[in-house]
């Protein structure tokens, strides 16, 4: 499961990353403040592709299936093993895949319940694999939502939790975002545990347990 993550870089660093990594216009400006404790229902930075260009924007974390017209019971994680089979995700898996930007995520030890912060060893920005959707709510407004895809834990995580978010290789970004790519076998091959040797983890304060805490102490090692 992935229930909390971070994007702590500066706005300038994020903007440079977006312009250098994705097929977006240099005029695409993102308003961003360092985020140390991103929680479900918040708007999170995502990249989608409209068939021609990559588009960057904020989407609510908590997936709402097309037939549902309320934000209740929004889904924050989807299992990679079943996203091509479940009614909730099947259509989005074919046509509405997205990238969710992060530089770390939290997981709680399954026995001690103590939180750990997981990052890439180089501490750079990375991309979760996700799905997005739009639905018409009961009040007639269009709501955009997304979900983070999970897979089995790698060696770094498995003694703490049995699942982890899918972190995409940069080489797979264009394939994952391409709405014209609908080869299930190819897409599911991408959804694998990230290499443990390229990641780091350390214990952090229980301050992250409260989603209202959004300050740098959340990521400081104990």
N, C-alpha and C positions, 0 to 999 in steps of 0.2 A: 504494500500500500504506500502511496505517497500522499500525505495529508498536510504537509507544510514545506515551503521551500523559500529560497532567497534569490534576490537579484540586487547585489550590493554595489555594483559598479556605478561610476558617475554618469551623468547624462552624456557628456562628451565621449567617454569611452564606449558607451552603448551605441551612440550615433555612428561613430567610426566603424564599429563592428557590423552594424546593419548595412552600411554603405559598401563595406568591403566583402561581405559574405553573401548578400542576397541581391537579386536582380530588381532593385528598387531605385526610384529616382532619388538623386541627391537632395531633392527638395523635400523628401519625406522627413518631417521633423517630429521627434517623439519627446513628449514631456515626461521626465522621469526623475524621481528621487530614489536614493538607495532604499531598498526594501529588505528588511532583516527577518521578516516573519510573515510570509504571504500565506493566507488561509483561504479555504473554500468560500465561495460566494463573492470574493473580491475580483475586480477586473485585472486580468493578467495579460502580459505582452505576448502576442502571438503573431506568427507569419503564416499567411495562406497564399495560394496562387490562383489567379482568376483565369488561367489558361494562356495568359500572355505575360503578365508581370507578377512578381511577388508583391504582396500588400501587407503592411505592418499596422497593427492596431491593438486595442484592448478589448478583450472578450471575457465575459463572466465565467469564472471557474465553477463548474457544476452543470453537467450536460443535461439538457432537456430534450427528450425524443420528440419527433415532429408531431405526434398525435397528442402530446401533453400540452396543456395551455395554462399551467401554473408552475411557479418556481419550486414548489414543494417536492421533496424527494429527488432533488438534482443529484446527478451521479458524478463523483469526483475522479474515480479511477475505472479503467476498463482493462480486463485481462486480455493480453495479446493472444492467448490460446483460443479465445472464443469470439473475438470481435467481428469475424467474418461470418458468424453463424447466428448471433443473437439479434433479434429484431430491433432492439434499441440502437445498435451500432452498425448493422450490416450495410445500410445505404451510405452512411457517413464514411465508413471505411472505404467504399468504392470511390466516392466523389468529394468528400470534405475532410481531407487530412490536413493537419496543421503542425506547426512547430511552436513550442512554448519555450521561451527563453529563460534561462536560470544560470546561477553560478554556484548553486549548492542546494541540498535538501536535507531535511531532518528525518531521522527515524528513531523510534524508541525501542530500547532493548526489550525483548518479549518477556523477560522474567523480571528484571530490576525496574523496568519502565523509565530508565534514565535516557535522556535524549542525546543523540550524536548528530554532528553536522558532517555531511559527506560532500566532498568537492572533487574536481579533477586535481591531479597532483600539481598542475601548472596554475591552478586557481583561475583559469580563464572561463569565459562564458561558454555554455554548452546548450544543447537543444533537447528537450523532451519530445518524444513522439506523441502527438495528440490527434483528436478528432474535434471538429466544430459543427455547429448546427444553428439554424435560425428557426424560430417558431413564433407563432402569433399568440400572445397571451390573452387572457380573458378581457383585458381592458382595450384590446385592439392594437397594442404596441408590438413591434417586432423585437424579439429578444435573441441576442447572440450568446451562445454558450459553448464551452469546450470541456474536454475530459483528458486526463493524462493516462497514457497507456502504461501498464506495468508488465513485468516479466518475472521469471524466477530470479532469486538473488544470486549475485556472484559471490566469490569466496570472501570478499571483504565484508559483505553484509550478512551472510547466511547465519552467523552465530548470534545475530541481533534480530533479524527479521527474515521471513522466507520469501518476501517479494521486494522488488525495487522498480523505480520508474525506468522506462526505456530511454536511454541516452543514445541519440543517433550519432553515427559517424558523419563528419562533414561531407564525406564522399557520397553519402546517401541523401543529403538534403533535397537535391533537385528531384530525385526519384520519388521520395516520399511526398513532396509537395505537388508534383505533377498530377492534375486531375484527369489527364488522359491515360495515366498508367493504372490499369485495373487488373494486372496479373496478380492474383492472390498469392501464389507461391513466391513470386519475387518480393512482394511487399512484406509478407510474413517472415521472410529470411532476414529482413532488416531488423526485426523486432527481437533482439537478443540481448542478453546481459552484457553490460559494458566491462571491459577488461579491468580486473582488480588492480593490476600493476600500474594503471594510469589514474588511479583514484587514491584519495586520502580520507581519513575519518578521525574525529576526535570528540570527546565528550564536551557538552556545553551545559549551561545553566538551565534549570527548570523554568526560567522566565519564558522560554518559547512555548510552554504549555498554554499560556494565555495569548490568544491571537491579537489582543489589543496592544501587546508589547511589541513595538517595532523600533528597536534601537540597537546600536552596535554591540552592546553587551550580550545580545542573543547569540552572536557567533564567536565570542571570545572563548578560547579553550579553558577548561577548568584545570 
